């Protein structure tokens, strides 16, 4: 088994023993805490005779340390329960969408039902978390909760929920901006209430886990063994999942989203030598507590005298991403879902179908241009009114169409290079890499123009994509490692973006608007620029159709057919990164068009690279035009993120891919 192999690697080395290592890390966290206490200078006594420094110590510093330890332990235990019951080494509150669902529920309650947030934060967060995990389970149930399918569905749910939260925050301005900072996982405390709540959850969760030790042990086996041992599999599984969600959402309700602790703690417990379930139930919470306490100490150390500006949750993601990358070689429990479309009849060219797609895209653009809603209801614009609206609507339509086409082209290239049916700019974190590059440019210059912002986005996308392919190449482009690396890189880039947004300055609103993915500020110049770039960047892809046909066959075959493998792959990688960066500049990191459009084109029957590329480009443009129109119409007079609408349109097809239960690769 993989757990045993991981343990053997950890115990046969000559490095520092696990107990000594974690003891040392705990001591470092304690020293950072002691340093923080010593930095609080004595102050004059207050009216009741107590020094202000004593008040800060008792009601801020000590509660914060307690919350860090307790929240880390709760997340470590919750992650272990989820991983055990789902038999998935990647299951944790963040990867299953639980944290994002809880945050969305609390954000929506803050806007539409603030009275619920006064005394019912915990139930509101639990409702959002349990809804998210039930959605993920329903999407993947027919596939037997296949690990990669569960993680992909969880990522889709998490990204969608995060996008809706960002849109709500952006729509309500300063009223909810502090909620975004809180959602980043801030451990700043003013009393002992959160610590008491977390300690209660930890005690109840640990007690329940011990009572459920036998079901937990059996559920870690295969379904046939669990059935033969007389366990009510579904009832036990849902009870344990509900317990884990209850604990995890308590952390979200009290301190915001803290990612990767629930993922790293159980894996590190196994690597540290915990063999039995009892040992893991003890080790995972302890390791989680040390990880979060240490991270919080480092965040406070980095803040210095200028005050803390980065939420601890962003810090855990910055540390958790490299941890996940390090675990890639040690996690071997994943099986890639078969998403082939063998039921479709291949088309070699399909010119009539391509022409039909083009006409549909053109019709969608015309409808988006003339049909709309106003104060008086629905109307079809014409004459002078249409002339006035063209200056506003046409640039949006042009930018949306070009962005969708570029994402589709980039997704097709990445899927064919890797031979991976679920690789795409969104899944591999290339879109968030563009955001990290944009963040770096804005950090260097708050007045950076569109040109510099575009250069930063391109460099960020290119860096992430190259890193992904280097990691995948070491495993001969193994699908599961590519997905894991994408999740890790996406978390790293998202942490950088979150930390920048938490600064609360002008750049924060630029990034928040980018994160929500809106085309509302598109200009005529933007439209012509994106359309010109689309033509210039996709034309070489059509000319390189032979490369795209041969590369999926493998490196040896490609080299035997005289293809310059290294040069061809590098050229295609650069083109895909530039396409992604350009699209992400205007529609944000969330759309799934780069994942869905190539699959839809393949479902139509396109298999050869050139017609497949044409079909994907037109499908992507069509999806984004419709998404942009719906983003303006659905909630008029308010506007929804175009990337969110695109994901909701493309999501059902992804659900179909995940849920149809086709035979798996074996």
Rosetta blueprint (number, residue, H / E / L):
1 X L
2 X H
3 X H
4 X H
5 X H
6 X H
7 X H
8 X H
9 X H
10 X H
11 X H
12 X H
13 X L
14 X L
15 X L
16 X L
17 X L
18 X H
19 X H
20 X H
21 X H
22 X H
23 X H
24 X H
25 X H
26 X H
27 X H
28 X H
29 X H
30 X H
31 X H
32 X H
33 X H
34 X H
35 X H
36 X H
37 X H
38 X H
39 X L
40 X L
41 X L
42 X L
43 X L
44 X L
45 X E
46 X L
47 X L
48 X L
49 X L
50 X L
51 X E
52 X H
53 X H
54 X H
55 X H
56 X H
57 X H
58 X H
59 X H
60 X H
61 X H
62 X H
63 X H
64 X H
65 X H
66 X H
67 X H
68 X H
69 X H
70 X H
71 X H
72 X H
73 X H
74 X H
75 X H
76 X H
77 X H
78 X H
79 X H
80 X H
81 X H
82 X H
83 X H
84 X H
85 X H
86 X H
87 X L
88 X L
89 X L
90 X L
91 X L
92 X L
93 X L
94 X L
95 X L
96 X L
97 X L
98 X H
99 X H
100 X H
101 X H
102 X H
103 X H
104 X H
105 X H
106 X H
107 X H
108 X H
109 X H
110 X H
111 X H
112 X H
113 X L
114 X H
115 X H
116 X H
117 X H
118 X H
119 X H
120 X L
121 X H
122 X H
123 X H
124 X H
125 X H
126 X H
127 X H
128 X H
129 X H
130 X H
131 X H
132 X H
133 X H
134 X H
135 X H
136 X H
137 X H
138 X H
139 X H
140 X H
141 X H
142 X H
143 X H
144 X L
145 X L
146 X L
147 X H
148 X H
149 X H
150 X H
151 X H
152 X H
153 X H
154 X H
155 X H
156 X H
157 X H
158 X H
159 X H
160 X H
161 X H
162 X H
163 X H
164 X H
165 X H
166 X H
167 X H
168 X H
169 X H
170 X H
171 X H
172 X L
173 X L
174 X H
175 X H
176 X H
177 X H
178 X H
179 X H
180 X H
181 X H
182 X H
183 X H
184 X L
185 X L
186 X L
187 X L
188 X L
189 X L
190 X L
191 X L
192 X L
193 X H
194 X H
195 X H
196 X H
197 X H
198 X H
199 X H
200 X H
201 X H
202 X H
203 X H
204 X H
205 X H
206 X H
207 X H
208 X H
209 X H
210 X H
211 X H
212 X L
213 X H
214 X H
215 X H
216 X H
217 X H
218 X H
219 X H
220 X L
221 X L
222 X L
223 X H
224 X H
225 X H
226 X H
227 X H
228 X H
229 X L
230 X L
231 X L
232 X L
233 X H
234 X H
235 X H
236 X H
237 X H
238 X H
239 X H
240 X H
241 X H
242 X H
243 X H
244 X H
245 X H
246 X H
247 X H
248 X H
249 X H
250 X H
251 X H
252 X H
253 X H
254 X H
255 X H
256 X L
257 X L
258 X L
259 X L
260 X L
261 X H
262 X H
263 X H
264 X H
265 X H
266 X H
267 X H
268 X H
269 X H
270 X H
271 X H
272 X L
273 X L
274 X L
275 X L
276 X L
277 X H
278 X H
279 X H
280 X H
281 X H
282 X H
283 X H
284 X H
285 X H
286 X H
287 X H
288 X H
289 X H
290 X H
291 X H
292 X H
293 X H
294 X H
295 X H
296 X H
297 X H
298 X H
299 X H
300 X H
301 X H
302 X H
303 X H
304 X H
305 X H
306 X H
307 X L
308 X L
309 X L
310 X L
311 X L
312 X H
313 X H
314 X H
315 X H
316 X H
317 X H
318 X H
319 X H
320 X H
321 X H
322 X H
323 X H
324 X H
325 X H
326 X H
327 X H
328 X H
329 X H
330 X H
331 X L
332 X L
333 X L
334 X L
335 X L
336 X L
337 X L
338 X L
339 X L
340 X L
341 X L
342 X L
343 X L
344 X L
345 X L
346 X L
347 X E
348 X L
349 X L
350 X L
351 X H
352 X H
353 X H
354 X H
355 X H
356 X H
357 X H
358 X H
359 X H
360 X H
361 X H
362 X H
363 X H
364 X H
365 X H
366 X H
367 X H
368 X H
369 X H
370 X H
371 X E
372 X E
373 X E
374 X E
375 X L
376 X L
377 X E
378 X E
379 X E
380 X E
381 X L
382 X L
383 X H
384 X H
385 X H
386 X H
387 X H
388 X H
389 X H
390 X H
391 X H
392 X H
393 X H
394 X H
395 X H
396 X H
397 X H
398 X H
399 X H
400 X H
401 X H
402 X H
403 X H
404 X H
405 X H
406 X H
407 X H
408 X H
409 X H
410 X H
411 X H
412 X H
413 X H
414 X H
415 X H
416 X H
417 X H
418 X H
419 X L
420 X L
421 X L
422 X L
423 X L
424 X L
425 X L
426 X L
427 X L
428 X L
429 X L
430 X H
431 X H
432 X H
433 X H
434 X H
435 X H
436 X H
437 X H
438 X H
439 X H
440 X H
441 X H
442 X H
443 X H
444 X H
445 X L
446 X L
447 X L
448 X L
449 X L
450 X H
451 X H
452 X H
453 X H
454 X H
455 X H
456 X H
457 X H
458 X H
459 X H
460 X H
461 X H
462 X H
463 X H
464 X H
465 X H
466 X H
467 X H
468 X H
469 X H
470 X H
471 X H
472 X H
473 X H
474 X H
475 X L
476 X L
477 X L
478 X L
479 X H
480 X H
481 X H
482 X H
483 X H
484 X H
485 X H
486 X H
487 X H
488 X H
489 X H
490 X H
491 X H
492 X H
493 X H
494 X H
495 X H
496 X H
497 X H
498 X H
499 X H
500 X H
501 X H
502 X L
503 X L
504 X L
505 X L
506 X H
507 X H
508 X H
509 X H
510 X H
511 X H
512 X H
513 X H
514 X H
515 X H
516 X H
517 X L
518 X L
519 X L
520 X L
521 X L
522 X L
523 X L
524 X H
525 X H
526 X H
527 X H
528 X H
529 X H
530 X H
531 X H
532 X H
533 X H
534 X H
535 X H
536 X H
537 X H
538 X H
539 X H
540 X H
541 X H
542 X H
543 X H
544 X L
545 X H
546 X H
547 X H
548 X H
549 X H
550 X H
551 X H
552 X L
553 X L
554 X L
555 X H
556 X H
557 X H
558 X H
559 X H
560 X H
561 X L
562 X L
563 X L
564 X L
565 X H
566 X H
567 X H
568 X H
569 X H
570 X H
571 X H
572 X H
573 X H
574 X H
575 X H
576 X H
577 X H
578 X H
579 X H
580 X H
581 X H
582 X H
583 X H
584 X H
585 X H
586 X H
587 X H
588 X L
589 X L
590 X L
591 X L
592 X L
593 X H
594 X H
595 X H
596 X H
597 X H
598 X H
599 X H
600 X H
601 X H
602 X H
603 X H
604 X H
605 X L
606 X E
607 X L
608 X L
609 X H
610 X H
611 X H
612 X H
613 X H
614 X H
615 X H
616 X H
617 X H
618 X H
619 X H
620 X H
621 X H
622 X H
623 X H
624 X H
625 X H
626 X H
627 X H
628 X H
629 X H
630 X H
631 X H
632 X H
633 X H
634 X L
635 X L
636 X L
637 X L
638 X L
639 X L
640 X L
641 X L
642 X H
643 X H
644 X H
645 X H
646 X H
647 X H
648 X H
649 X H
650 X H
651 X H
652 X H
653 X H
654 X H
655 X H
656 X H
657 X H
658 X H
659 X H
660 X L
661 X L
662 X L
663 X L
664 X L
665 X L
666 X L
